[in-house]
Structures are given as structure tokens and as C-alpha cells.
């Protein structure tokens, strides 16, 4: 099945589907359920994969890393 055929089948714009498949757009609960209906791929598996990927990306975000370090330092001081 081509991307255009799949996008037509599940009612998503082709560009949106292409962005999801190329990692430029997140898989939502709704799209995971659409993929499950069309392709038989378990929606929970897709959501878990998206969650894992999103966590990996967030953990590499430099501004978040600085914020996490600041929070950890503040928490360590507060505990003492």
C-alpha cells in the first residue's frame, strides 16, 4: 500500500501521514488507532514507541537539561 492509498483510507492528509512516517510529527492516540484499524499494528505498541522517542528527544534538549540540573540542585539543597 502506498502512502497516498493509506492516507486516503484513513482520512489523513498525505502530507500529515508523510510527516508522521518521517518522524517530523508525533503519532497521536487517534492516528495510532487509525493505523491499528488499517494495518493491524497494535495501537498501544505505537503509542509506547512514540512515548519512548519523545522522552529520548526531551532528554537531549539542551535547555531542558539545564532546567533539570537547576531543579536537581534546588531539590538537593531543600532536602538537606
C-alpha positions in Angstrom: 0.0 0.0 0.0 1.4 3.4 -0.9 1.3 6.4 1.4 -1.3 8.0 -0.7 -3.5 5.0 -0.6 -3.1 4.7 3.2 -3.8 8.4 3.7 -7.0 8.2 1.7 -8.1 5.0 3.5 -7.7 6.5 7.0 -8.7 10.0 6.1 -5.4 11.8 6.9 -3.9 14.4 4.5 -1.0 12.8 2.6 1.5 15.4 4.0 0.5 14.7 7.6 0.9 10.9 7.1 4.3 11.5 5.4 5.5 13.7 8.3 4.5 11.0 10.8 6.3 8.3 8.9 9.4 10.5 8.6 9.5 11.4 12.3 8.5 15.0 11.8 5.2 14.7 13.5 4.1 12.7 16.6 1.8 9.7 16.5 -1.3 10.7 18.4 -3.7 8.4 20.0 -6.1 8.9 17.2 -3.5 8.2 14.5 -2.3 5.1 16.3 -5.9 3.8 16.4 -6.3 4.6 12.6 -3.1 2.7 11.9 -4.3 -0.2 14.0 -7.6 -0.3 12.1 -5.9 -0.1 8.7 -2.7 -2.1 9.2 -3.3 -4.3 12.2 -0.4 -2.7 14.1 -1.3 -2.6 17.9 -2.1 1.0 18.9 -0.5 0.5 22.3 2.7 -0.5 20.7 2.7 2.6 18.5 1.9 4.8 21.5 4.7 3.2 23.6 7.2 3.8 20.7 6.1 7.4 20.4 6.4 7.9 24.2 9.9 6.4 24.2 11.0 8.5 21.3 9.6 11.7 22.8 11.4 11.0 26.1 14.7 10.4 24.2 14.3 13.7 22.3 13.4 15.6 25.5 16.4 14.2 27.4 18.7 15.5 24.7 17.2 19.0 24.7 19.9 21.4 26.0 17.6 23.9 27.5 15.7 21.1 29.3 19.0 19.6 30.5 19.9 23.0 32.1 16.5 23.2 33.7 16.7 19.6 35.1 20.2 20.4 36.6 18.8 23.5 38.2 15.9 21.6 39.7 18.1 18.8 40.9 20.4 21.3 42.6 17.5 23.1 44.2 16.0 19.8 45.4 19.3 18.7 46.9 19.6 21.9 48.9 15.9 21.7 50.0 16.4 18.1 51.3 19.4 19.0 53.5 
